[in-house]
Amino acid sequence: MDHRISLKELSHEQRPRERLNREGASALTNEELLAVLFGRGQSGKDVLALAHEVAAYLSSVMDEPTLGELCRISGMGPGKGGQLLAALELSRRFLTPRRRVRVRKPQDALPLLGTLRGRKQECFVVVTLDGAHQAIKMHEITVGLANQSQVHPRETFACALEDRAVSILVAHNHPSGSLEPSTDDLSITRRLSDSGRLLGIPLIDHLIVGAEGFSSLRERFPDYFEPPKR
């Protein structure tokens, strides 16, 4: 049986707030950061246990959490839920515009795609990019049933046009964990690449994300994509 360490079992020096003061926020895990934000749990549920459940929930969803959804987690009332939503909104307002992810190679896009790993259904997203290869926004295009997703260039490039993107990257998860592209995956890649060529908004890569890693179709099937500009 999995036994998670409670806050009371940690020495004073190893508690999240003390570690944050000593080592900085970047040294803490997601659960520890949430524990600092919440401060305390509730009767019968330690704050680290609550933080673990909330972190797992946030990792499994693509859409922004709502107060109602957060309050379904035992121990998360309107107070803690409101704290979390406020922290997320402040981060978006003050940090996101200054720290756009620059995508030069497939690995660069992974921080944007972490939420795909825990999805139980196949989810297809498009990341729009500006002229400096910086991510503008990630859009969820489709959510499939179990392990399939229908993707149309119209919806994919509508996002790119709306964001005034110069190029796009697409990605989807395989709930099975396999990183091998299906025939449909390759067909979709070719259709999107051809459409991007016509619109002047090239598709720079198609990533398959699994629990154990990722696969770049550009690296495996370079003929499906435009040669990179020099």
VOKOL-946674 format. One record per residue (C-alpha): residue number from 1; residue in three letters; chain; x, y, z. Coordinates in steps of 0.25 Angstrom, whole numbers, plus 5000, padded with zeros to 4 digits. Each point is the difference from the previous one (the first is absolute). Layout:
# residues N
<rec><tido>NUM</tido><zaro>ALA</zaro><miro>A</miro><x>X</x><y>Y</y><z>Z</z></rec>
...
END
This chain:
# residues 230
<rec><tido>1</tido><zaro>MET</zaro><miro>A</miro><x>5000</x><y>5000</y><z>5000</z></rec>
<rec><tido>2</tido><zaro>ASP</zaro><miro>A</miro><x>5005</x><y>5014</y><z>4996</z></rec>
<rec><tido>3</tido><zaro>HIS</zaro><miro>A</miro><x>5003</x><y>5008</y><z>5012</z></rec>
<rec><tido>4</tido><zaro>ARG</zaro><miro>A</miro><x>5002</x><y>5015</y><z>4998</z></rec>
<rec><tido>5</tido><zaro>ILE</zaro><miro>A</miro><x>5008</x><y>5008</y><z>5010</z></rec>
<rec><tido>6</tido><zaro>SER</zaro><miro>A</miro><x>4991</x><y>5010</y><z>5007</z></rec>
<rec><tido>7</tido><zaro>LEU</zaro><miro>A</miro><x>5005</x><y>5014</y><z>5004</z></rec>
<rec><tido>8</tido><zaro>LYS</zaro><miro>A</miro><x>5001</x><y>4996</y><z>5015</z></rec>
<rec><tido>9</tido><zaro>GLU</zaro><miro>A</miro><x>5010</x><y>4989</y><z>4996</z></rec>
<rec><tido>10</tido><zaro>LEU</zaro><miro>A</miro><x>5010</x><y>5010</y><z>4993</z></rec>
<rec><tido>11</tido><zaro>SER</zaro><miro>A</miro><x>5010</x><y>5007</y><z>5008</z></rec>
<rec><tido>12</tido><zaro>HIS</zaro><miro>A</miro><x>4999</x><y>5015</y><z>5001</z></rec>
<rec><tido>13</tido><zaro>GLU</zaro><miro>A</miro><x>5011</x><y>5002</y><z>4990</z></rec>
<rec><tido>14</tido><zaro>GLN</zaro><miro>A</miro><x>4993</x><y>4991</y><z>4990</z></rec>
<rec><tido>15</tido><zaro>ARG</zaro><miro>A</miro><x>4986</x><y>5006</y><z>5000</z></rec>
<rec><tido>16</tido><zaro>PRO</zaro><miro>A</miro><x>4996</x><y>5007</y><z>4987</z></rec>
<rec><tido>17</tido><zaro>ARG</zaro><miro>A</miro><x>5000</x><y>5014</y><z>5006</z></rec>
<rec><tido>18</tido><zaro>GLU</zaro><miro>A</miro><x>5013</x><y>4999</y><z>5006</z></rec>
<rec><tido>19</tido><zaro>ARG</zaro><miro>A</miro><x>5006</x><y>4994</y><z>4988</z></rec>
<rec><tido>20</tido><zaro>LEU</zaro><miro>A</miro><x>4994</x><y>5012</y><z>4991</z></rec>
<rec><tido>21</tido><zaro>ASN</zaro><miro>A</miro><x>5007</x><y>5010</y><z>5009</z></rec>
<rec><tido>22</tido><zaro>ARG</zaro><miro>A</miro><x>5013</x><y>4993</y><z>5000</z></rec>
<rec><tido>23</tido><zaro>GLU</zaro><miro>A</miro><x>5001</x><y>4995</y><z>4986</z></rec>
<rec><tido>24</tido><zaro>GLY</zaro><miro>A</miro><x>4990</x><y>5008</y><z>4992</z></rec>
<rec><tido>25</tido><zaro>ALA</zaro><miro>A</miro><x>4987</x><y>4996</y><z>4993</z></rec>
<rec><tido>26</tido><zaro>SER</zaro><miro>A</miro><x>5006</x><y>4993</y><z>4988</z></rec>
<rec><tido>27</tido><zaro>ALA</zaro><miro>A</miro><x>5006</x><y>4989</y><z>5010</z></rec>
<rec><tido>28</tido><zaro>LEU</zaro><miro>A</miro><x>4986</x><y>4995</y><z>5004</z></rec>
<rec><tido>29</tido><zaro>THR</zaro><miro>A</miro><x>4991</x><y>4990</y><z>4994</z></rec>
<rec><tido>30</tido><zaro>ASN</zaro><miro>A</miro><x>4986</x><y>5003</y><z>4995</z></rec>
<rec><tido>31</tido><zaro>GLU</zaro><miro>A</miro><x>4994</x><y>4994</y><z>5012</z></rec>
<rec><tido>32</tido><zaro>GLU</zaro><miro>A</miro><x>5010</x><y>5008</y><z>5009</z></rec>
<rec><tido>33</tido><zaro>LEU</zaro><miro>A</miro><x>4996</x><y>5013</y><z>4993</z></rec>
<rec><tido>34</tido><zaro>LEU</zaro><miro>A</miro><x>4985</x><y>4997</y><z>5002</z></rec>
<rec><tido>35</tido><zaro>ALA</zaro><miro>A</miro><x>5002</x><y>4997</y><z>5014</z></rec>
<rec><tido>36</tido><zaro>VAL</zaro><miro>A</miro><x>5007</x><y>5013</y><z>5003</z></rec>
<rec><tido>37</tido><zaro>LEU</zaro><miro>A</miro><x>4988</x><y>5007</y><z>4993</z></rec>
<rec><tido>38</tido><zaro>PHE</zaro><miro>A</miro><x>4990</x><y>4993</y><z>5008</z></rec>
<rec><tido>39</tido><zaro>GLY</zaro><miro>A</miro><x>5007</x><y>5001</y><z>5013</z></rec>
<rec><tido>40</tido><zaro>ARG</zaro><miro>A</miro><x>4992</x><y>4988</y><z>5007</z></rec>
<rec><tido>41</tido><zaro>GLY</zaro><miro>A</miro><x>4991</x><y>4989</y><z>4996</z></rec>
<rec><tido>42</tido><zaro>GLN</zaro><miro>A</miro><x>4988</x><y>4996</y><z>5008</z></rec>
<rec><tido>43</tido><zaro>SER</zaro><miro>A</miro><x>4996</x><y>4990</y><z>5011</z></rec>
<rec><tido>44</tido><zaro>GLY</zaro><miro>A</miro><x>5003</x><y>4986</y><z>4995</z></rec>
<rec><tido>45</tido><zaro>LYS</zaro><miro>A</miro><x>5008</x><y>5005</y><z>4987</z></rec>
<rec><tido>46</tido><zaro>ASP</zaro><miro>A</miro><x>5014</x><y>5006</y><z>5001</z></rec>
<rec><tido>47</tido><zaro>VAL</zaro><miro>A</miro><x>5004</x><y>5011</y><z>4992</z></rec>
<rec><tido>48</tido><zaro>LEU</zaro><miro>A</miro><x>5010</x><y>4992</y><z>4992</z></rec>
<rec><tido>49</tido><zaro>ALA</zaro><miro>A</miro><x>4990</x><y>4990</y><z>4997</z></rec>
<rec><tido>50</tido><zaro>LEU</zaro><miro>A</miro><x>4990</x><y>5011</y><z>4995</z></rec>
<rec><tido>51</tido><zaro>ALA</zaro><miro>A</miro><x>5011</x><y>5006</y><z>4992</z></rec>
<rec><tido>52</tido><zaro>HIS</zaro><miro>A</miro><x>5003</x><y>4986</y><z>4993</z></rec>
<rec><tido>53</tido><zaro>GLU</zaro><miro>A</miro><x>4985</x><y>4999</y><z>4996</z></rec>
<rec><tido>54</tido><zaro>VAL</zaro><miro>A</miro><x>5000</x><y>5014</y><z>4995</z></rec>
<rec><tido>55</tido><zaro>ALA</zaro><miro>A</miro><x>5013</x><y>4998</y><z>4992</z></rec>
<rec><tido>56</tido><zaro>ALA</zaro><miro>A</miro><x>4995</x><y>4987</y><z>4994</z></rec>
<rec><tido>57</tido><zaro>TYR</zaro><miro>A</miro><x>4987</x><y>5007</y><z>4996</z></rec>
<rec><tido>58</tido><zaro>LEU</zaro><miro>A</miro><x>5007</x><y>5012</y><z>4993</z></rec>
<rec><tido>59</tido><zaro>SER</zaro><miro>A</miro><x>5009</x><y>4991</y><z>4993</z></rec>
<rec><tido>60</tido><zaro>SER</zaro><miro>A</miro><x>4988</x><y>4992</y><z>4994</z></rec>
<rec><tido>61</tido><zaro>VAL</zaro><miro>A</miro><x>4992</x><y>5011</y><z>4994</z></rec>
<rec><tido>62</tido><zaro>MET</zaro><miro>A</miro><x>5002</x><y>5009</y><z>4988</z></rec>
<rec><tido>63</tido><zaro>ASP</zaro><miro>A</miro><x>4990</x><y>5011</y><z>5003</z></rec>
<rec><tido>64</tido><zaro>GLU</zaro><miro>A</miro><x>5001</x><y>5010</y><z>5011</z></rec>
<rec><tido>65</tido><zaro>PRO</zaro><miro>A</miro><x>4995</x><y>4995</y><z>5013</z></rec>
<rec><tido>66</tido><zaro>THR</zaro><miro>A</miro><x>4987</x><y>5006</y><z>5006</z></rec>
<rec><tido>67</tido><zaro>LEU</zaro><miro>A</miro><x>4997</x><y>5003</y><z>5014</z></rec>
<rec><tido>68</tido><zaro>GLY</zaro><miro>A</miro><x>4989</x><y>4989</y><z>4999</z></rec>
<rec><tido>69</tido><zaro>GLU</zaro><miro>A</miro><x>5009</x><y>4990</y><z>4995</z></rec>
<rec><tido>70</tido><zaro>LEU</zaro><miro>A</miro><x>5011</x><y>5003</y><z>5011</z></rec>
<rec><tido>71</tido><zaro>CYS</zaro><miro>A</miro><x>4990</x><y>4999</y><z>5011</z></rec>
<rec><tido>72</tido><zaro>ARG</zaro><miro>A</miro><x>4996</x><y>4986</y><z>4996</z></rec>
<rec><tido>73</tido><zaro>ILE</zaro><miro>A</miro><x>5014</x><y>4996</y><z>5005</z></rec>
<rec><tido>74</tido><zaro>SER</zaro><miro>A</miro><x>4998</x><y>4996</y><z>5015</z></rec>
<rec><tido>75</tido><zaro>GLY</zaro><miro>A</miro><x>5007</x><y>5011</y><z>5008</z></rec>
<rec><tido>76</tido><zaro>MET</zaro><miro>A</miro><x>4999</x><y>5011</y><z>4990</z></rec>
<rec><tido>77</tido><zaro>GLY</zaro><miro>A</miro><x>4989</x><y>5010</y><z>5004</z></rec>
<rec><tido>78</tido><zaro>PRO</zaro><miro>A</miro><x>4997</x><y>5013</y><z>4994</z></rec>
<rec><tido>79</tido><zaro>GLY</zaro><miro>A</miro><x>5012</x><y>5007</y><z>5008</z></rec>
<rec><tido>80</tido><zaro>LYS</zaro><miro>A</miro><x>5011</x><y>4991</y><z>4995</z></rec>
<rec><tido>81</tido><zaro>GLY</zaro><miro>A</miro><x>4994</x><y>4999</y><z>4986</z></rec>
<rec><tido>82</tido><zaro>GLY</zaro><miro>A</miro><x>4999</x><y>5015</y><z>4999</z></rec>
<rec><tido>83</tido><zaro>GLN</zaro><miro>A</miro><x>5015</x><y>5001</y><z>5004</z></rec>
<rec><tido>84</tido><zaro>LEU</zaro><miro>A</miro><x>5004</x><y>4990</y><z>4989</z></rec>
<rec><tido>85</tido><zaro>LEU</zaro><miro>A</miro><x>4992</x><y>5007</y><z>4989</z></rec>
<rec><tido>86</tido><zaro>ALA</zaro><miro>A</miro><x>5006</x><y>5014</y><z>5005</z></rec>
<rec><tido>87</tido><zaro>ALA</zaro><miro>A</miro><x>5014</x><y>4994</y><z>4999</z></rec>
<rec><tido>88</tido><zaro>LEU</zaro><miro>A</miro><x>4998</x><y>4994</y><z>4986</z></rec>
<rec><tido>89</tido><zaro>GLU</zaro><miro>A</miro><x>4994</x><y>5013</y><z>4995</z></rec>
<rec><tido>90</tido><zaro>LEU</zaro><miro>A</miro><x>5011</x><y>5009</y><z>5006</z></rec>
<rec><tido>91</tido><zaro>SER</zaro><miro>A</miro><x>5011</x><y>4991</y><z>4994</z></rec>
<rec><tido>92</tido><zaro>ARG</zaro><miro>A</miro><x>4993</x><y>5001</y><z>4986</z></rec>
<rec><tido>93</tido><zaro>ARG</zaro><miro>A</miro><x>4999</x><y>5015</y><z>5001</z></rec>
<rec><tido>94</tido><zaro>PHE</zaro><miro>A</miro><x>5014</x><y>5003</y><z>5005</z></rec>
<rec><tido>95</tido><zaro>LEU</zaro><miro>A</miro><x>5009</x><y>4988</y><z>4995</z></rec>
<rec><tido>96</tido><zaro>THR</zaro><miro>A</miro><x>4994</x><y>4994</y><z>4988</z></rec>
<rec><tido>97</tido><zaro>PRO</zaro><miro>A</miro><x>5002</x><y>5012</y><z>4991</z></rec>
<rec><tido>98</tido><zaro>ARG</zaro><miro>A</miro><x>5014</x><y>5001</y><z>5004</z></rec>
<rec><tido>99</tido><zaro>ARG</zaro><miro>A</miro><x>5004</x><y>4985</y><z>4999</z></rec>
<rec><tido>100</tido><zaro>ARG</zaro><miro>A</miro><x>4995</x><y>4995</y><z>4987</z></rec>
<rec><tido>101</tido><zaro>VAL</zaro><miro>A</miro><x>5006</x><y>4987</y><z>4997</z></rec>
<rec><tido>102</tido><zaro>ARG</zaro><miro>A</miro><x>5009</x><y>5000</y><z>4987</z></rec>
<rec><tido>103</tido><zaro>VAL</zaro><miro>A</miro><x>4999</x><y>4987</y><z>4992</z></rec>
<rec><tido>104</tido><zaro>ARG</zaro><miro>A</miro><x>5013</x><y>4997</y><z>4992</z></rec>
<rec><tido>105</tido><zaro>LYS</zaro><miro>A</miro><x>4999</x><y>4985</y><z>5002</z></rec>
<rec><tido>106</tido><zaro>PRO</zaro><miro>A</miro><x>4990</x><y>4990</y><z>5004</z></rec>
<rec><tido>107</tido><zaro>GLN</zaro><miro>A</miro><x>5004</x><y>5000</y><z>5015</z></rec>
<rec><tido>108</tido><zaro>ASP</zaro><miro>A</miro><x>4997</x><y>5015</y><z>5001</z></rec>
<rec><tido>109</tido><zaro>ALA</zaro><miro>A</miro><x>4985</x><y>4998</y><z>4999</z></rec>
<rec><tido>110</tido><zaro>LEU</zaro><miro>A</miro><x>4999</x><y>4989</y><z>5011</z></rec>
<rec><tido>111</tido><zaro>PRO</zaro><miro>A</miro><x>4998</x><y>5010</y><z>5011</z></rec>
<rec><tido>112</tido><zaro>LEU</zaro><miro>A</miro><x>4987</x><y>5004</y><z>4993</z></rec>
<rec><tido>113</tido><zaro>LEU</zaro><miro>A</miro><x>4995</x><y>4986</y><z>4998</z></rec>
<rec><tido>114</tido><zaro>GLY</zaro><miro>A</miro><x>5002</x><y>4994</y><z>5014</z></rec>
<rec><tido>115</tido><zaro>THR</zaro><miro>A</miro><x>4985</x><y>5000</y><z>5002</z></rec>
<rec><tido>116</tido><zaro>LEU</zaro><miro>A</miro><x>4998</x><y>4990</y><z>4988</z></rec>
<rec><tido>117</tido><zaro>ARG</zaro><miro>A</miro><x>5007</x><y>4989</y><z>5007</z></rec>
<rec><tido>118</tido><zaro>GLY</zaro><miro>A</miro><x>4989</x><y>4997</y><z>5010</z></rec>
<rec><tido>119</tido><zaro>ARG</zaro><miro>A</miro><x>4988</x><y>5001</y><z>4991</z></rec>
<rec><tido>120</tido><zaro>LYS</zaro><miro>A</miro><x>4992</x><y>4987</y><z>4998</z></rec>
<rec><tido>121</tido><zaro>GLN</zaro><miro>A</miro><x>4995</x><y>5004</y><z>4987</z></rec>
<rec><tido>122</tido><zaro>GLU</zaro><miro>A</miro><x>5008</x><y>5004</y><z>4988</z></rec>
<rec><tido>123</tido><zaro>CYS</zaro><miro>A</miro><x>5001</x><y>5015</y><z>4999</z></rec>
<rec><tido>124</tido><zaro>PHE</zaro><miro>A</miro><x>5005</x><y>5008</y><z>4988</z></rec>
<rec><tido>125</tido><zaro>VAL</zaro><miro>A</miro><x>5006</x><y>5014</y><z>5003</z></rec>
<rec><tido>126</tido><zaro>VAL</zaro><miro>A</miro><x>5006</x><y>5011</y><z>4991</z></rec>
<rec><tido>127</tido><zaro>VAL</zaro><miro>A</miro><x>5011</x><y>5009</y><z>5005</z></rec>
<rec><tido>128</tido><zaro>THR</zaro><miro>A</miro><x>5001</x><y>5013</y><z>4992</z></rec>
<rec><tido>129</tido><zaro>LEU</zaro><miro>A</miro><x>5013</x><y>5007</y><z>4999</z></rec>
<rec><tido>130</tido><zaro>ASP</zaro><miro>A</miro><x>5005</x><y>5014</y><z>4996</z></rec>
<rec><tido>131</tido><zaro>GLY</zaro><miro>A</miro><x>5012</x><y>5004</y><z>4991</z></rec>
<rec><tido>132</tido><zaro>ALA</zaro><miro>A</miro><x>5010</x><y>4998</y><z>5011</z></rec>
<rec><tido>133</tido><zaro>HIS</zaro><miro>A</miro><x>4995</x><y>4985</y><z>5002</z></rec>
<rec><tido>134</tido><zaro>GLN</zaro><miro>A</miro><x>4994</x><y>5004</y><z>5013</z></rec>
<rec><tido>135</tido><zaro>ALA</zaro><miro>A</miro><x>4987</x><y>4994</y><z>5005</z></rec>
<rec><tido>136</tido><zaro>ILE</zaro><miro>A</miro><x>4988</x><y>5009</y><z>4999</z></rec>
<rec><tido>137</tido><zaro>LYS</zaro><miro>A</miro><x>4989</x><y>4991</y><z>5005</z></rec>
<rec><tido>138</tido><zaro>MET</zaro><miro>A</miro><x>4996</x><y>4985</y><z>5001</z></rec>
<rec><tido>139</tido><zaro>HIS</zaro><miro>A</miro><x>4986</x><y>4996</y><z>4995</z></rec>
<rec><tido>140</tido><zaro>GLU</zaro><miro>A</miro><x>4993</x><y>4987</y><z>5002</z></rec>
<rec><tido>141</tido><zaro>ILE</zaro><miro>A</miro><x>4994</x><y>4996</y><z>4986</z></rec>
<rec><tido>142</tido><zaro>THR</zaro><miro>A</miro><x>4993</x><y>4987</y><z>5003</z></rec>
<rec><tido>143</tido><zaro>VAL</zaro><miro>A</miro><x>4998</x><y>4989</y><z>5011</z></rec>
<rec><tido>144</tido><zaro>GLY</zaro><miro>A</miro><x>4998</x><y>4986</y><z>4995</z></rec>
<rec><tido>145</tido><zaro>LEU</zaro><miro>A</miro><x>4994</x><y>4988</y><z>5005</z></rec>
<rec><tido>146</tido><zaro>ALA</zaro><miro>A</miro><x>5010</x><y>4991</y><z>5007</z></rec>
<rec><tido>147</tido><zaro>ASN</zaro><miro>A</miro><x>5011</x><y>5000</y><z>4990</z></rec>
<rec><tido>148</tido><zaro>GLN</zaro><miro>A</miro><x>4995</x><y>5007</y><z>4987</z></rec>
<rec><tido>149</tido><zaro>SER</zaro><miro>A</miro><x>4998</x><y>5015</y><z>4996</z></rec>
<rec><tido>150</tido><zaro>GLN</zaro><miro>A</miro><x>4995</x><y>5006</y><z>4988</z></rec>
<rec><tido>151</tido><zaro>VAL</zaro><miro>A</miro><x>5008</x><y>5012</y><z>4995</z></rec>
<rec><tido>152</tido><zaro>HIS</zaro><miro>A</miro><x>4997</x><y>5010</y><z>4989</z></rec>
<rec><tido>153</tido><zaro>PRO</zaro><miro>A</miro><x>5009</x><y>5011</y><z>4995</z></rec>
<rec><tido>154</tido><zaro>ARG</zaro><miro>A</miro><x>4989</x><y>5010</y><z>5000</z></rec>
<rec><tido>155</tido><zaro>GLU</zaro><miro>A</miro><x>4999</x><y>5000</y><z>5015</z></rec>
<rec><tido>156</tido><zaro>THR</zaro><miro>A</miro><x>5015</x><y>4999</y><z>5002</z></rec>
<rec><tido>157</tido><zaro>PHE</zaro><miro>A</miro><x>5004</x><y>5012</y><z>4991</z></rec>
<rec><tido>158</tido><zaro>ALA</zaro><miro>A</miro><x>4988</x><y>5008</y><z>5005</z></rec>
<rec><tido>159</tido><zaro>CYS</zaro><miro>A</miro><x>5008</x><y>5001</y><z>5013</z></rec>
<rec><tido>160</tido><zaro>ALA</zaro><miro>A</miro><x>5013</x><y>5004</y><z>4993</z></rec>
<rec><tido>161</tido><zaro>LEU</zaro><miro>A</miro><x>4993</x><y>5011</y><z>4992</z></rec>
<rec><tido>162</tido><zaro>GLU</zaro><miro>A</miro><x>4993</x><y>5005</y><z>5013</z></rec>
<rec><tido>163</tido><zaro>ASP</zaro><miro>A</miro><x>5013</x><y>5001</y><z>5007</z></rec>
<rec><tido>164</tido><zaro>ARG</zaro><miro>A</miro><x>5007</x><y>5006</y><z>4988</z></rec>
<rec><tido>165</tido><zaro>ALA</zaro><miro>A</miro><x>5010</x><y>4988</y><z>5001</z></rec>
<rec><tido>166</tido><zaro>VAL</zaro><miro>A</miro><x>5012</x><y>4999</y><z>4990</z></rec>
<rec><tido>167</tido><zaro>SER</zaro><miro>A</miro><x>5001</x><y>4984</y><z>5002</z></rec>
<rec><tido>168</tido><zaro>ILE</zaro><miro>A</miro><x>4993</x><y>4990</y><z>5009</z></rec>
<rec><tido>169</tido><zaro>LEU</zaro><miro>A</miro><x>5004</x><y>4987</y><z>5007</z></rec>
<rec><tido>170</tido><zaro>VAL</zaro><miro>A</miro><x>4989</x><y>4989</y><z>5003</z></rec>
<rec><tido>171</tido><zaro>ALA</zaro><miro>A</miro><x>5001</x><y>4989</y><z>5010</z></rec>
<rec><tido>172</tido><zaro>HIS</zaro><miro>A</miro><x>4991</x><y>4989</y><z>5006</z></rec>
<rec><tido>173</tido><zaro>ASN</zaro><miro>A</miro><x>5001</x><y>4989</y><z>5010</z></rec>
<rec><tido>174</tido><zaro>HIS</zaro><miro>A</miro><x>4999</x><y>4985</y><z>4999</z></rec>
<rec><tido>175</tido><zaro>PRO</zaro><miro>A</miro><x>4992</x><y>4995</y><z>5013</z></rec>
<rec><tido>176</tido><zaro>SER</zaro><miro>A</miro><x>5006</x><y>4987</y><z>4997</z></rec>
<rec><tido>177</tido><zaro>GLY</zaro><miro>A</miro><x>5014</x><y>5005</y><z>5002</z></rec>
<rec><tido>178</tido><zaro>SER</zaro><miro>A</miro><x>5005</x><y>4996</y><z>4987</z></rec>
<rec><tido>179</tido><zaro>LEU</zaro><miro>A</miro><x>5008</x><y>5010</y><z>4992</z></rec>
<rec><tido>180</tido><zaro>GLU</zaro><miro>A</miro><x>4998</x><y>4994</y><z>4987</z></rec>
<rec><tido>181</tido><zaro>PRO</zaro><miro>A</miro><x>4992</x><y>5008</y><z>4990</z></rec>
<rec><tido>182</tido><zaro>SER</zaro><miro>A</miro><x>4988</x><y>4994</y><z>4994</z></rec>
<rec><tido>183</tido><zaro>THR</zaro><miro>A</miro><x>4996</x><y>5000</y><z>4985</z></rec>
<rec><tido>184</tido><zaro>ASP</zaro><miro>A</miro><x>4990</x><y>5011</y><z>5004</z></rec>
<rec><tido>185</tido><zaro>ASP</zaro><miro>A</miro><x>5011</x><y>5008</y><z>5007</z></rec>
<rec><tido>186</tido><zaro>LEU</zaro><miro>A</miro><x>5008</x><y>5000</y><z>4988</z></rec>
<rec><tido>187</tido><zaro>SER</zaro><miro>A</miro><x>4989</x><y>5004</y><z>4991</z></rec>
<rec><tido>188</tido><zaro>ILE</zaro><miro>A</miro><x>4996</x><y>5011</y><z>5009</z></rec>
<rec><tido>189</tido><zaro>THR</zaro><miro>A</miro><x>5014</x><y>5005</y><z>5000</z></rec>
<rec><tido>190</tido><zaro>ARG</zaro><miro>A</miro><x>5001</x><y>5000</y><z>4985</z></rec>
<rec><tido>191</tido><zaro>ARG</zaro><miro>A</miro><x>4987</x><y>5008</y><z>4999</z></rec>
<rec><tido>192</tido><zaro>LEU</zaro><miro>A</miro><x>5003</x><y>5010</y><z>5010</z></rec>
<rec><tido>193</tido><zaro>SER</zaro><miro>A</miro><x>5014</x><y>5002</y><z>4993</z></rec>
<rec><tido>194</tido><zaro>ASP</zaro><miro>A</miro><x>4994</x><y>5002</y><z>4987</z></rec>
<rec><tido>195</tido><zaro>SER</zaro><miro>A</miro><x>4990</x><y>5010</y><z>5005</z></rec>
<rec><tido>196</tido><zaro>GLY</zaro><miro>A</miro><x>5010</x><y>5008</y><z>5007</z></rec>
<rec><tido>197</tido><zaro>ARG</zaro><miro>A</miro><x>5009</x><y>5000</y><z>4988</z></rec>
<rec><tido>198</tido><zaro>LEU</zaro><miro>A</miro><x>4988</x><y>5006</y><z>4992</z></rec>
<rec><tido>199</tido><zaro>LEU</zaro><miro>A</miro><x>4996</x><y>5010</y><z>5011</z></rec>
<rec><tido>200</tido><zaro>GLY</zaro><miro>A</miro><x>5015</x><y>5004</y><z>5002</z></rec>
<rec><tido>201</tido><zaro>ILE</zaro><miro>A</miro><x>4999</x><y>4995</y><z>5015</z></rec>
<rec><tido>202</tido><zaro>PRO</zaro><miro>A</miro><x>5009</x><y>4988</y><z>5000</z></rec>
<rec><tido>203</tido><zaro>LEU</zaro><miro>A</miro><x>4998</x><y>4988</y><z>5009</z></rec>
<rec><tido>204</tido><zaro>ILE</zaro><miro>A</miro><x>5014</x><y>4999</y><z>5007</z></rec>
<rec><tido>205</tido><zaro>ASP</zaro><miro>A</miro><x>4997</x><y>4987</y><z>5007</z></rec>
<rec><tido>206</tido><zaro>HIS</zaro><miro>A</miro><x>4990</x><y>4990</y><z>5005</z></rec>
<rec><tido>207</tido><zaro>LEU</zaro><miro>A</miro><x>5003</x><y>4994</y><z>5014</z></rec>
<rec><tido>208</tido><zaro>ILE</zaro><miro>A</miro><x>4994</x><y>4987</y><z>5006</z></rec>
<rec><tido>209</tido><zaro>VAL</zaro><miro>A</miro><x>5001</x><y>5001</y><z>5015</z></rec>
<rec><tido>210</tido><zaro>GLY</zaro><miro>A</miro><x>4999</x><y>4988</y><z>5009</z></rec>
<rec><tido>211</tido><zaro>ALA</zaro><miro>A</miro><x>5002</x><y>4997</y><z>5015</z></rec>
<rec><tido>212</tido><zaro>GLU</zaro><miro>A</miro><x>5015</x><y>4996</y><z>4998</z></rec>
<rec><tido>213</tido><zaro>GLY</zaro><miro>A</miro><x>5004</x><y>5011</y><z>4990</z></rec>
<rec><tido>214</tido><zaro>PHE</zaro><miro>A</miro><x>4997</x><y>5005</y><z>4986</z></rec>
<rec><tido>215</tido><zaro>SER</zaro><miro>A</miro><x>5002</x><y>4998</y><z>4985</z></rec>
<rec><tido>216</tido><zaro>SER</zaro><miro>A</miro><x>5003</x><y>5011</y><z>4990</z></rec>
<rec><tido>217</tido><zaro>LEU</zaro><miro>A</miro><x>4994</x><y>4996</y><z>4986</z></rec>
<rec><tido>218</tido><zaro>ARG</zaro><miro>A</miro><x>5009</x><y>5011</y><z>4994</z></rec>
<rec><tido>219</tido><zaro>GLU</zaro><miro>A</miro><x>5012</x><y>4992</y><z>5004</z></rec>
<rec><tido>220</tido><zaro>ARG</zaro><miro>A</miro><x>4995</x><y>4987</y><z>4996</z></rec>
<rec><tido>221</tido><zaro>PHE</zaro><miro>A</miro><x>4992</x><y>5005</y><z>4987</z></rec>
<rec><tido>222</tido><zaro>PRO</zaro><miro>A</miro><x>5007</x><y>5012</y><z>4995</z></rec>
<rec><tido>223</tido><zaro>ASP</zaro><miro>A</miro><x>4995</x><y>4999</y><z>4986</z></rec>
<rec><tido>224</tido><zaro>TYR</zaro><miro>A</miro><x>4986</x><y>5004</y><z>5006</z></rec>
<rec><tido>225</tido><zaro>PHE</zaro><miro>A</miro><x>5005</x><y>5014</y><z>5004</z></rec>
<rec><tido>226</tido><zaro>GLU</zaro><miro>A</miro><x>5005</x><y>5012</y><z>4993</z></rec>
<rec><tido>227</tido><zaro>PRO</zaro><miro>A</miro><x>5016</x><y>5001</y><z>5001</z></rec>
<rec><tido>228</tido><zaro>PRO</zaro><miro>A</miro><x>5003</x><y>5009</y><z>5012</z></rec>
<rec><tido>229</tido><zaro>LYS</zaro><miro>A</miro><x>5004</x><y>5015</y><z>4995</z></rec>
<rec><tido>230</tido><zaro>ARG</zaro><miro>A</miro><x>5014</x><y>5003</y><z>5001</z></rec>
END
